[in-house]
Amino acid sequence: LCYDKAATFPVAEDFSQYIASQVRWRENQPAARFVMRFTVEADGSISEGNVLQSTDKQFAARVRNAVKSAPRWNPATKRGQAVASEHLLIVQLPKGKQLPREPYIIML
C-alpha cells in the first residue's frame, strides 16, 4: 500500500478524534470501544470494512452513524490518480475512562 500522497481528512487532523467528538456518550456511561477497518475510496467516500472490536452495540451504532455522516476525504493519489486506501478507526469514550476487565476463568 504505497501512495504518492496519503488520504487526508479535510475537517480535522485526526479522524478518530473527529468521530469521537460527533458521538454522544456521557461521562457516567461505561467505557466503550469501537475499532473498525475502513476504506477511503478514490472519490473520497468511506466504505465500512471489518469491525475488529466492539464492546457496546449502542456505542457501535452511534460511531457508525457518525462515520456515515462525516465529510468526504481527500483521497490518496498514486501517479497523479486518485486511489482507494485502507485506514483504521479507533474510538473509545468517555476519554480517560478504562474499559472494564473481562472475566477470566482459570482451570487447574
N, C-alpha and C positions, 0 to 999 in steps of 0.2 A: 504494500500500500504506500507507494511513493508518489507524491504530488509536487508540482512546481510551487503551488500555493495552497495551503490548507484552508478548509472551510472556516468561515468566521460567522459568529452570531452578531448581527448588527446592533442589537439593543443593549447588551451588557457584555463585559469581558468574559464572564463565566456563565455558561448556560445553566448549570446545576443551581447556582445561586439565584439566577433569574426565575427558574421554575419554583424553587423554594419560596421565593417572595410572592408568587402568584397563588400558592396553596394555603388555604386557611386551616390551620392546625393549632389549637390553643395550647398554652403552656401547661394546663392541667391534664391534658390528654397524655396517654402513654407514648413513649418514644416509638416512632415508626420509621422504617427504612424501605426504600424502593430503589432497585438497581436494574437498569434496562440497557440493552444494546440497541442502537438505532442507526438509521442511515440518512444522511443528508443527500438527497437526490440531486441530479445535475440541474434541476430547475429551482433548487433551494428549499423544496418541501421536505418534510420529515416522514419517513416510513418507520413505524414501530418494528422492532426486532424482538429478540428473545428477552423475556423477563428473567433476570438472573437471581433476584431476591425480592421478596415482597412479604413484609411482616404484618400488614393490615390491609384488608380488602377495601375499606373505605378510603384509606390513605392512597392506595394504588389508583383507585378510580379518580381521585382528585388530581393526582400527579398526571395521569394520562390525559385528563381534560385540559390541564394547563399546557401540556405538550401540544395537543391538537390546536389550541388557540394561539400558540406562540407565533410570532412573525417568522417569515421565511428567512433562511440563512443566505449568506453569500457562498455559493458552492466552491468546492475545491477545483483547482484547474491543473491540467496536465497538457503541456504543449499548446497552451492557449485555449484549450477546450474545457468547458465545464464537465466535471465527472462526479460520480457518486462517491461518498466517503463514509466510513464507519466511525461511530462515536459511542461513548459510554456516558450514561446519565446516572448520577448517584445523588439521591435526596434523602436526608434524614432530618426529621423535626420532632420535637422542638430542639432548636440548636443548643448544644451543650448537654443535653439530657442523654444518659446512657440507655442503650437497649437492655431490656431485662434478659438475664441469663436464661438459656434454655435448660430445662431439667435434664439431668443425665442419670441413667441407671447403670450402676456398675455391678456386674455379676462376678462373684468369686468362685 
